[in-house]
Amino acid sequence: MSEPVRAVVLLSGGLDSTTVLALAAAEGRALHALSFRYGQRHEVELVSAARQAARFGARAHEVVDLAHLGRLVAAGTSLLRASGEAVPKDSSTGEGEIPSTYVPARNTLFLAYALGWAEVLGAAEIWIGVNAVDYSGYPDCRPQFLAAFERLAAEATRAGVEGKPLHVRAPLIDWSKSQIIQAGCAAGVDYADTVSCYDPVVVAELPRACGRCDSCRLRRDGFAAAGVPDPTRYV
């Protein structure tokens, strides 16, 4: 019996990344989950990430501490606790605008760490939950970004030079939020144990979503469009 394909899955603990973890599990991948602590306001998501990694049988779950990243880019994003900006509420980002919640080079850095671990593991794939439909204007959630990173990986690694290039899998890239939720439900995702809110509060050790940020709005609309009861705990 052949060994399953090894895959590094970027797992934040949010709706999209948990769906990707479930889809990779459904394809029989040997899962190695990778999360990051970088000073995000919604760091409570990492608790959910740990539970989801265990639920879907990840062989390992690593949490990388990038606190220095938070210090370096705090002035450029509202998503970090150290930022002087507040997370925008009750407003949608205009078409073509990059929102204040964009974290400079975040996915580039995350994928770079995943690439290094993948080489050590002999993993053939990196799975990431980026989405170009409901992506809120982030430049590092576009197909051309992923294609560029895959080309870089082929040139920058021993595996790529030896003719075994690593593939970046982004199954949600052109799905609507409702399609993502439907696929996740079919794959057994417990969305009550995911955190999407950019500015949650913890009440009695349970995260509660603000219900007003862009991420909350996209998530709530997605459940409504999918015809699935929204299990999110709101403030």
Order of alpha helices (4+ residues) and beta strands (2+ residues): beta-alpha-beta-alpha-beta-alpha-alpha-beta-alpha-alpha-beta-alpha-beta-beta-alpha
